[in-house]
Amino acid sequence: MSDIRFDGQVVIVTGAGGGLGRSHALEFARRGAKVVVNDLGGSVDGTGGSSAAADAVVAEITAAGGEAIADGASVTDDAGVANLVKRTMDKWGRIDVLIANAGILRDKSFSKMELADFEAVMSVHLMGTVKPLKAIWEIMKAQNYGRVVVTTSSTGLYGNFGQANYGAAKLALVGLMNTMKIEGGKNDIRFNAICPVAATRMTEALMPPQVLERLGPEHVTPGVVYLASKDGPNGAILTAGAGVFSIARIYETDGLYLPTATAEQVRDSWDKIGDPAGQEAYPAGHGQTQKLMRKLSGS
Ligand code: NAI
């Protein structure tokens, strides 16, 4: 099979001034893409900012013979996002790929978490994905081509102490994908999620050095590149870290028809309701309704 290339394509990577985003940006450029390196350049909790981080990654790309421009907008800033998209269109005239990667942390147990910490994290991860997506969507539709990769997390999929805000925001991105993978269908716009594990400034305090040294961001990037490629999948959640790749899915059990159920019957049937035999991952919400109808008709 041929190599995956992005010649003639324009790729926007948000939060690409360091960590995973930098690794993605470098690899897209190496594979022929023109890359917009967006990064606010703030600290892990989202405060501060400068375009120096994005500038440095652009310098790396151009030094290696690639093409890139730096953008210091916050993905939560409407005017900044509009300007990012306008600059990209003025320079290169199309946008093929959006890698929504920018992110922050405000970890605290829910008791100690201020609503402002919750809102800041929801804003950067969820609205900081939605705003660039909204600004680019009609462009991708008009091109009849687009690839979008959002960045979810094991915290969103499964939970983690002290990350209620982050987990809520990260699973919201899977919810966004589940509908956008359908809405993009007729214009060949595909939508996927990466669920990374990588040693970056975000995780450096959380894991021992011998674990971190196995977790370079460059082990995640091949998964992102495939998800964003012409022949990539649609609606996948790809987990990636240290060279290990897997697919995460949401399954629903076949369940049990209890026509006159009482709360006690639900309690007493709990194991049967949850029996994994015959469970399915539905391609869309109507899969669940069809299952209900099938159970009602006794099949
Ligand atoms: P990082 O802190 O190195 O990268 C995040 C980048 O986003 C930073 O360069 C930061 O300046 C930028 N950013 C933050 N707010 C921004 C805003 N409003 N506008 C534009 N840029 C902004 O951390 P890392 O690990 O590379 O994170 C990248 C993504 O991967 C994040 O979405 C994170 O939640 C996600 N993730 C990372 C995991 C890991 O193991 N490192 C695990 C699961 C998810």
Residues whose N, C-alpha, C, O or C-beta is under 5 A from the ligand:
A	BS01	NAI	G15 G17 G18 G19 L20 G21 N38 D39 L40 G41 G42 A73 S74 V75 T76 N101 A102 G103 I104 V124 T151 T152 S153 P196 V197 A198 T200 R201 M202 T203
